[in-house]
């Protein structure tokens, strides 16, 4: 709903630096680039972005692009061995913890979270937790004032049976990535964690015995 766009201005709406009413820019801000960029992205996907509007009533924007049929394999099927496993996520960033908790939970895991090394150690020792032991521990390399690699080593020593995964920031790339992973860790994932990489690494961890 809204002011709507007159027909004579509708077709110019997708041109760069073009707005139907300059007073909108003065009141709300904006450059007139958003819709142009959106249409360009839609066209890169061999799709379309169209607009329809009625002055005084509002506007409607529609996009469409072709998609290939999915394989039919669900995330739970791809990581079936994670079902009923206990996973501890150690990350100072609450958003990162929430995202990982959701991804792991949808794959059947029981997830507990810790914001720092001390919280993680209490859970690993059976305090502040409802699980007997953890199968996988995911530790962020960046843990505020703590060294994530040192925390990972400490947790690995505390429970040698748990598989430890390091969560590395996107800035850690190439050889720097492996240098940041302590020998105690069974592997690593780059952040932001993407579902295909998560599934592959989890499958590898659960298919192979711990090699520490």
Secondary structure, DSSP 8 states (H G I E B T S, - for coil): --S---HHHHGGGGSTT--S-HHHHHHH---S-HHHHHHHHHHHTT-EEEEEEETTTEEEEEEE-------S--HHHHTGGGTT-EEEEE-S-HHHHHHHHHHHHHTT-EEEEESSHHHHHHHHTTSS-SSS--SEEEEESEETTEEHHHHHHHHHHH-TTSEEEEEE-TT--THHHHHHS-TT-SEEEESS--HHHHHHHHHHHHHS----
